[in-house]
Amino acid sequence: MGVETPTTGTAAVDRNRIAELTRAEMEKLKSRTANSREHWERAKKVMPGGVPSSFQSIEPWPIFIERGEGSRVWDVDGNEYSDFHNGFGVVVVGHGNPKVAAAVQARAPLGTHFAAPTDGSIRVAEELRSRFELPQWRFTNSGTEATMDAVHLARAVTGRDMILKIEGSYHGHHDAVMVSVYPELEELGDRDDPRSIVFGEGYPRALTELTRAVPFNDADALEAALNKLEGQVAGMIMEPAMMNINIIPPVDGYLERVRELTSAHGVKLIFDEVKTGCTIARGGATERFGVRADMVTLAKTTFGAYPGGAVGMTEEIAPLIADGAYHQYGTFNGNPLVMAAAHAALSEVLTPDAYKKLEATNEKLLSGLQGIIDRHGLPCYPEGMAAKGCVIFASEPIREYRDYLQRVDGELATLAWLYHMNHDIFMTPGVEEEWTLSVAHSDDDVQRYLDAFEAFARDVTGS
């Protein structure tokens, strides 16, 4: 007889049943992705872990993708999936979007790189100014570079060194932000005086000690930290809605209070909109929540599925770059191919009508999932906005990283991912799974997702 974990208002969860289903689904995944394993064995001989990025390492092995079109991808074993992974939230325009492809194809014969400005960078900067209401923009090649520049600029304009971030948030892999990304609960310390934990090796303690973490959705904790560190904090970097540990929206009034507190203490507020920008609204979280930061960092969706990044800033901060006080460099910054893709994505694909469609598609998925959850009494709930969404395997809402560590059922989340993959839904792996929709996603894709989740719910509960 299985060990049962009761949850208020939900069906009891049989842990032995979950373990049995997980083993069975893992074997199914192995059997249908044998060619991916062969690719992985070959890749391990030339790449650490057999992948270009450690984010791509998953159990039992990485799934190697051959091609994509619209809302679908095909792996090297020939399996066709509805793609809800979308390159970790990048491909909101859909795979092989014809408008983006045409723009890049038109640009390529004219030259692919000059290390000199082109008209494309002006047009993209003008579009971003319109969307995010920040007057000045510089380009990078990734979200990591964008957040790195933003942190440097905050320090440069204030003459201070300390940076604040949110517990459980990821902002790229540079020294200043590889702190308190995925710490264990016992490492965090008291919420009124949290410890900051370095994430991995290779980051000098002399630098990481200049970064302090505070809980999300807790303006009082932020105020206490700012009072304690009065005059030392250069900037606060944060996702306006957390998207590294499922999706956690800001509670009412929180972002407004963050803006008030940072302004009062002379701290530059940085919104990391790498995941939310041009994804949860035309102007990202800045538009959706109505709070303006001193700087906004972008990448992913903004660049039409090409490798680009950007940092937007106020007129106060921009002269540091223009006058040469801060050196913002990059050989490929503003690359003409990337600018062509970004401009086409922003001006022709991710239009106001596109965001209406994304909201409507997501609402169908969220409401369908809620119906399945209610019918089967699952201890979880759906969360989402525009192109982004997830099922959070917790019986109570989570509001911050400490909730996530204590409430989210990792075993159920892992099993749900396996069911999705084995039912031809390509999903981001891990406990913190979330989906990203594209403009190409149809009602058929939504139904495929719901059918996969229904099979999961039925088998887990035995109903």
C-alpha positions as CSV (number, residue, x, y, z in Angstrom):
1,M,0.0,0.0,0.0
2,G,1.4,3.4,-1.0
3,V,2.3,6.2,1.3
4,E,-0.3,9.0,0.9
5,T,0.2,12.8,1.2
6,P,-3.1,14.5,1.9
7,T,-3.7,18.0,0.6
8,T,-6.6,20.2,1.6
9,G,-9.5,20.0,-0.9
10,T,-7.6,17.6,-3.2
11,A,-7.2,13.9,-3.9
12,A,-4.6,12.1,-1.9
13,V,-1.3,11.6,-3.7
14,D,0.1,8.1,-3.7
15,R,3.9,8.4,-3.7
16,N,4.5,4.8,-4.7
17,R,2.2,5.3,-7.7
18,I,4.1,8.4,-8.7
19,A,7.4,6.5,-8.5
20,E,6.0,3.6,-10.6
21,L,4.6,6.0,-13.2
22,T,7.8,8.0,-13.3
23,R,9.9,4.8,-14.0
24,A,7.5,3.7,-16.7
25,E,7.3,7.1,-18.4
26,M,11.1,7.5,-18.3
27,E,11.5,4.1,-20.1
28,K,9.0,5.3,-22.7
29,L,11.0,8.4,-23.3
30,K,14.3,6.5,-23.6
31,S,12.8,4.1,-26.1
32,R,11.4,6.9,-28.3
33,T,14.6,9.0,-28.3
34,A,17.3,6.4,-29.1
35,N,18.9,8.6,-31.8
36,S,19.1,11.5,-29.3
37,R,21.1,9.2,-27.1
38,E,23.5,8.4,-30.0
39,H,23.9,12.1,-30.7
40,W,24.5,12.7,-27.0
41,E,27.2,10.0,-26.8
42,R,29.0,11.6,-29.8
43,A,28.6,15.1,-28.4
44,K,30.1,14.2,-25.1
45,K,33.4,13.6,-26.9
46,V,33.7,17.2,-27.9
47,M,31.4,19.2,-25.5
48,P,31.3,19.0,-21.7
49,G,28.1,17.2,-20.8
50,G,27.4,16.7,-24.5
51,V,25.6,20.1,-24.8
52,P,26.4,23.6,-25.9
53,S,24.8,25.1,-22.7
54,S,24.3,23.4,-19.3
55,F,20.7,24.5,-19.4
56,Q,20.2,21.8,-22.1
57,S,21.3,18.9,-19.9
58,I,18.3,16.8,-18.9
59,E,17.5,13.2,-17.8
60,P,17.8,10.7,-19.3
61,W,19.7,12.7,-22.0
62,P,19.2,15.8,-24.1
63,I,16.6,15.7,-26.9
64,F,18.3,16.7,-30.1
65,I,16.1,18.7,-32.4
66,E,16.3,18.5,-36.2
67,R,13.9,21.2,-37.3
68,G,10.9,23.4,-36.5
69,E,8.0,25.0,-38.3
70,G,5.4,27.2,-36.8
71,S,4.3,25.7,-33.5
72,R,5.9,22.3,-34.1
73,V,9.4,20.8,-33.8
74,W,10.8,17.4,-34.8
75,D,13.6,15.6,-33.0
76,V,16.3,13.4,-34.6
77,D,14.1,10.3,-33.9
78,G,11.4,11.7,-36.1
79,N,9.0,12.5,-33.2
80,E,6.8,15.5,-33.9
81,Y,5.9,17.8,-31.0
82,S,3.8,20.8,-30.3
83,D,6.5,23.1,-29.0
84,F,5.6,24.7,-25.7
85,H,9.3,25.0,-24.8
86,N,10.0,27.5,-27.6
87,G,13.7,27.7,-27.0
88,F,13.3,28.8,-23.3
89,G,10.8,31.5,-24.2
90,V,12.5,32.9,-27.3
91,V,10.4,31.8,-30.3
92,V,7.1,33.7,-29.8
93,V,7.2,34.5,-33.5
94,G,7.0,30.8,-34.3
95,H,9.6,28.6,-35.9
96,G,10.7,29.8,-39.3
97,N,8.4,32.8,-39.3
98,P,8.1,33.9,-42.9
99,K,8.2,37.6,-42.2
100,V,11.3,37.3,-40.0
101,A,12.9,34.9,-42.5
102,A,12.3,37.3,-45.4
103,A,13.8,40.2,-43.5
104,V,17.0,38.2,-42.7
105,Q,17.2,36.8,-46.3
106,A,16.9,40.4,-47.7
107,R,19.6,41.6,-45.4
108,A,22.2,38.8,-45.8
109,P,23.3,39.4,-49.4
110,L,24.0,43.1,-48.4
111,G,26.5,42.0,-45.8
112,T,26.2,40.2,-42.5
113,H,28.6,42.1,-40.3
114,F,30.4,45.5,-40.3
115,A,31.2,46.4,-36.7
116,A,29.7,49.7,-37.7
117,P,26.2,51.2,-37.1
118,T,23.4,50.5,-39.6
119,D,19.9,51.9,-40.0
120,G,18.6,48.7,-38.6
121,S,19.8,49.5,-35.1
122,I,18.1,52.9,-35.2
123,R,14.8,51.4,-36.2
124,V,14.9,48.7,-33.4
125,A,15.9,51.3,-30.8
126,E,13.0,53.5,-31.9
127,E,10.6,50.6,-31.6
128,L,11.9,49.7,-28.1
129,R,11.6,53.3,-27.0
130,S,8.0,53.3,-28.0
131,R,7.2,50.0,-26.2
132,F,9.1,50.5,-22.9
133,E,9.1,54.4,-22.6
134,L,12.8,54.6,-22.0
135,P,14.6,57.1,-24.3
136,Q,18.0,55.5,-24.8
137,W,19.1,52.0,-25.9
138,R,22.3,50.0,-26.4
139,F,22.5,46.5,-27.9
140,T,24.3,43.4,-26.7
141,N,24.3,39.7,-27.8
142,S,22.5,38.1,-25.0
143,G,20.5,38.6,-21.8
144,T,23.6,38.0,-19.7
145,E,25.5,40.8,-21.4
146,A,22.5,43.1,-21.0
147,T,22.1,42.6,-17.3
148,M,25.9,42.9,-16.9
149,D,25.8,46.3,-18.5
150,A,22.9,47.4,-16.4
151,V,24.7,46.4,-13.2
152,H,27.8,48.3,-14.3
153,L,25.8,51.3,-15.2
154,A,24.0,51.4,-11.9
155,R,27.4,51.4,-10.2
156,A,28.8,54.0,-12.5
157,V,26.0,56.5,-12.1
158,T,25.7,56.1,-8.3
159,G,29.4,55.7,-7.4
160,R,28.3,52.8,-5.1
161,D,29.2,49.1,-5.3
162,M,26.4,47.0,-3.7
163,I,23.7,45.3,-5.7
164,L,20.4,43.9,-4.5
165,K,18.6,41.0,-6.2
166,I,15.7,38.6,-5.5
167,E,16.1,35.2,-3.9
168,G,15.7,32.5,-6.5
169,S,16.1,34.7,-9.5
170,Y,18.5,34.2,-12.4
171,H,19.9,37.1,-14.4
172,G,22.7,35.5,-16.4
173,H,26.0,34.1,-15.5
174,H,28.2,37.1,-14.6
175,D,29.8,37.6,-11.2
176,A,27.4,40.2,-9.8
177,V,24.3,38.0,-10.2
178,M,25.4,34.4,-9.6
179,V,24.2,34.7,-6.1
180,S,21.2,33.1,-4.4
181,V,19.9,31.6,-7.6
182,Y,19.0,28.1,-6.3
183,P,20.1,28.0,-2.7
184,E,18.7,25.3,-0.3
185,L,16.2,26.5,2.3
186,E,18.5,26.0,5.2
187,E,21.1,28.2,3.5
188,L,18.9,31.2,3.2
189,G,18.9,32.3,6.8
190,D,16.3,34.5,8.4
191,R,14.1,36.4,6.0
192,D,14.7,39.6,7.8
193,D,18.5,39.2,7.4
194,P,19.0,36.6,4.6
195,R,22.3,35.2,3.6
196,S,23.5,35.5,0.0
197,I,24.7,32.2,-1.4
198,V,27.1,31.9,-4.4
199,F,25.8,29.7,-7.2
200,G,28.6,27.5,-8.3
201,E,32.4,27.8,-8.5
202,G,34.6,30.3,-10.3
203,Y,33.1,33.5,-8.9
204,P,35.4,35.6,-6.7
205,R,34.0,36.1,-3.2
206,A,35.3,39.6,-3.2
207,L,32.8,40.4,-6.0
208,T,29.9,38.2,-5.0
209,E,29.9,39.6,-1.5
210,L,28.8,42.9,-3.1
211,T,25.5,41.3,-4.0
212,R,22.7,40.8,-1.4
213,A,19.4,39.0,-1.9
214,V,16.0,39.8,-0.6
215,P,12.6,37.9,-0.9
216,F,10.2,38.7,-3.7
217,N,6.8,40.3,-2.9
218,D,8.1,41.6,0.4
219,A,8.5,45.3,0.4
220,D,9.1,45.4,4.1
221,A,12.2,43.1,3.7
222,L,13.5,45.4,0.9
223,E,13.0,48.5,3.1
224,A,14.9,46.8,6.0
225,A,17.8,45.9,3.6
226,L,18.0,49.4,2.2
227,N,18.0,50.9,5.7
228,K,20.7,48.6,6.8
229,L,22.8,49.3,3.7
230,E,22.0,53.0,3.5
231,G,24.3,54.8,1.0
232,Q,25.9,51.6,-0.2
233,V,23.4,50.1,-2.8
234,A,23.9,51.1,-6.4
235,G,21.1,49.1,-8.0
236,M,18.4,46.6,-7.5
237,I,17.9,44.0,-10.4
238,M,14.7,42.0,-10.5
239,E,12.2,40.3,-12.7
240,P,8.9,42.2,-12.3
241,A,7.2,38.8,-12.4
242,M,9.4,35.9,-11.3
243,M,9.9,33.5,-14.2
244,N,12.8,31.3,-13.0
245,I,10.8,29.2,-10.5
246,N,7.5,28.7,-12.3
247,I,5.7,32.0,-12.6
248,I,5.1,34.3,-9.6
249,P,3.3,37.5,-10.3
250,P,3.8,40.6,-8.1
251,V,1.2,41.1,-5.5
252,D,-0.8,44.3,-5.7
253,G,1.2,47.4,-4.8
254,Y,4.5,45.5,-4.5
255,L,6.3,46.9,-7.6
256,E,5.0,50.4,-6.9
257,R,6.5,50.2,-3.4
258,V,9.8,48.9,-4.8
259,R,9.9,51.9,-7.1
260,E,9.2,54.3,-4.2
261,L,11.9,52.7,-1.9
262,T,14.6,52.5,-4.5
263,S,14.0,56.1,-5.5
264,A,14.0,57.3,-1.9
265,H,17.4,55.6,-1.3
266,G,19.0,56.7,-4.5
267,V,19.1,53.2,-5.9
268,K,18.7,52.5,-9.6
269,L,15.9,50.0,-10.3
270,I,16.7,47.5,-13.1
271,F,13.8,45.4,-14.5
272,D,15.2,42.3,-16.0
273,E,12.7,41.7,-18.8
274,V,14.6,39.1,-20.7
275,K,11.7,36.7,-20.2
276,T,8.8,39.1,-19.8
277,G,9.8,41.7,-22.4
278,C,7.6,41.6,-25.6
279,T,6.1,38.4,-24.2
280,I,3.5,39.3,-21.6
281,A,2.6,42.5,-23.3
282,R,3.8,44.7,-26.2
283,G,5.8,46.6,-23.6
284,G,6.4,43.7,-21.4
285,A,6.0,43.9,-17.6
286,T,6.6,47.7,-17.8
287,E,3.4,48.0,-19.7
288,R,1.4,45.3,-18.0
289,F,2.1,46.5,-14.4
290,G,2.5,50.2,-15.1
291,V,5.8,50.7,-13.2
292,R,8.8,52.2,-14.9
293,A,12.4,51.3,-13.9
294,D,15.6,53.2,-14.5
295,M,16.8,50.5,-16.8
296,V,15.2,47.5,-18.6
297,T,17.2,44.6,-20.0
298,L,15.9,42.6,-23.0
299,A,16.8,39.5,-25.1
300,K,14.9,36.3,-26.1
301,T,11.5,37.2,-27.7
302,T,12.5,40.8,-28.6
303,F,15.0,39.7,-31.3
304,G,12.8,37.4,-33.3
305,A,14.5,34.2,-32.3
306,Y,18.0,35.5,-33.1
307,P,20.8,36.1,-30.6
308,G,20.5,39.6,-29.4
309,G,20.1,41.7,-26.2
310,A,19.5,45.3,-25.2
311,V,19.5,47.6,-22.3
312,G,17.3,50.6,-22.1
313,M,18.0,53.6,-19.8
314,T,17.0,57.0,-18.7
315,E,18.5,60.3,-20.0
316,E,20.4,60.5,-16.7
317,I,22.2,57.3,-17.3
318,A,22.9,57.4,-21.0
319,P,25.6,60.2,-20.9
320,L,27.9,57.8,-19.0
321,I,28.1,55.8,-22.2
322,A,28.0,58.7,-24.7
323,D,30.8,60.6,-22.8
324,G,33.0,57.5,-22.4
325,A,32.8,57.2,-18.6
326,Y,31.4,53.7,-19.0
327,H,32.8,51.5,-21.8
328,Q,29.9,49.6,-23.4
329,Y,31.5,47.5,-26.1
330,G,30.7,44.4,-28.3
331,T,31.9,43.5,-31.7
332,F,28.6,42.0,-32.7
333,N,26.4,44.6,-30.9
334,G,23.7,45.7,-33.4
335,N,24.6,43.0,-35.9
336,P,22.6,43.8,-39.1
337,L,21.1,40.3,-39.3
338,V,19.9,40.4,-35.7
339,M,18.5,43.9,-36.2
340,A,16.6,42.8,-39.4
341,A,15.1,39.9,-37.5
342,A,14.2,42.1,-34.5
343,H,12.6,44.8,-36.5
344,A,10.5,42.4,-38.5
345,A,9.4,40.6,-35.3
346,L,8.5,43.8,-33.5
347,S,6.9,45.7,-36.3
348,E,5.2,43.0,-38.4
349,V,4.6,40.0,-36.1
350,L,4.3,41.0,-32.5
351,T,1.5,43.5,-33.1
352,P,-1.3,44.5,-30.8
353,D,-3.5,41.9,-32.5
354,A,-0.9,39.2,-31.9
355,Y,-1.0,40.0,-28.1
356,K,-4.7,39.7,-28.1
357,K,-4.4,36.3,-29.8
358,L,-1.7,35.2,-27.3
359,E,-3.9,36.2,-24.4
360,A,-6.9,34.3,-25.8
361,T,-4.9,31.2,-26.5
362,N,-3.4,31.2,-23.1
363,E,-6.8,31.7,-21.5
364,K,-8.1,28.6,-23.3
365,L,-5.2,26.6,-22.0
366,L,-5.3,27.9,-18.4
367,S,-9.1,27.4,-18.1
368,G,-8.8,23.9,-19.6
369,L,-6.1,23.0,-17.2
370,Q,-8.2,24.4,-14.2
371,G,-11.1,22.2,-15.3
372,I,-8.9,19.0,-15.4
373,I,-7.3,20.0,-12.0
374,D,-10.8,20.4,-10.5
375,R,-12.1,17.1,-11.9
376,H,-9.3,15.1,-10.6
377,G,-8.6,17.0,-7.4
378,L,-4.9,17.6,-8.2
379,P,-2.8,19.6,-5.7
380,C,-1.8,22.3,-8.2
381,Y,-3.0,25.4,-10.0
382,P,-2.3,27.1,-13.3
383,E,-0.7,30.5,-13.6
384,G,0.0,32.7,-16.7
385,M,-0.1,35.9,-18.6
386,A,-0.1,36.4,-22.4
387,A,2.5,34.0,-23.9
388,K,3.7,32.6,-20.6
389,G,2.2,30.0,-18.3
390,C,2.7,27.0,-16.1
391,V,1.1,24.6,-13.7
392,I,2.4,25.0,-10.2
393,F,2.4,21.8,-8.3
394,A,1.5,23.3,-4.9
395,S,-1.8,23.2,-3.1
396,E,-1.4,26.8,-2.0
397,P,-0.2,29.8,-4.0
398,I,3.5,30.6,-4.0
399,R,4.6,34.2,-3.6
400,E,8.3,33.9,-3.3
401,Y,11.3,31.5,-3.5
402,R,10.9,30.2,0.1
403,D,7.3,29.2,-0.7
404,Y,8.6,27.4,-3.8
405,L,11.1,25.4,-1.8
406,Q,8.6,24.3,0.8
407,R,5.4,23.9,-1.2
408,V,6.2,22.7,-4.8
409,D,5.9,19.0,-5.4
410,G,9.0,18.2,-7.5
411,E,8.0,14.5,-8.0
412,L,4.7,15.5,-9.6
413,A,6.3,18.2,-11.7
414,T,8.8,15.8,-13.1
415,L,6.2,13.2,-13.9
416,A,4.1,15.8,-15.6
417,W,7.1,16.7,-17.8
418,L,7.5,13.1,-18.8
419,Y,3.8,12.8,-19.7
420,H,4.1,15.9,-21.9
421,M,7.2,14.6,-23.7
422,N,5.7,11.2,-24.3
423,H,2.4,12.7,-25.6
424,D,4.3,14.9,-28.1
425,I,4.4,18.1,-26.1
426,F,7.9,19.6,-26.1
427,M,8.3,21.3,-22.7
428,T,11.0,22.9,-20.6
429,P,12.3,20.3,-18.2
430,G,12.5,20.5,-14.5
431,V,10.4,21.3,-11.4
432,E,10.1,25.0,-12.6
433,E,8.7,24.1,-16.0
434,E,6.7,26.7,-17.8
435,W,5.4,27.1,-21.3
436,T,5.8,29.8,-23.9
437,L,3.2,30.2,-26.6
438,S,3.9,31.5,-30.1
439,V,1.7,33.3,-32.6
440,A,1.6,30.0,-34.5
441,H,0.0,28.0,-31.7
442,S,-3.5,26.9,-32.6
443,D,-6.5,25.4,-30.8
444,D,-5.2,22.0,-31.9
445,D,-1.9,22.6,-30.0
446,V,-3.9,23.6,-26.9
447,Q,-6.0,20.5,-27.1
448,R,-2.9,18.3,-27.4
449,Y,-1.5,19.9,-24.3
450,L,-4.8,19.4,-22.4
451,D,-5.0,15.8,-23.6
452,A,-1.5,15.1,-22.3
453,F,-2.3,16.7,-18.9
454,E,-5.6,14.8,-18.7
455,A,-3.7,11.5,-19.2
456,F,-1.3,12.5,-16.4
457,A,-4.1,13.6,-14.0
458,R,-6.1,10.4,-14.7
459,D,-3.1,8.1,-14.1
460,V,-1.8,9.9,-11.0
461,T,-5.1,9.9,-9.3
462,G,-6.3,6.6,-10.6
463,S,-9.6,8.2,-11.6
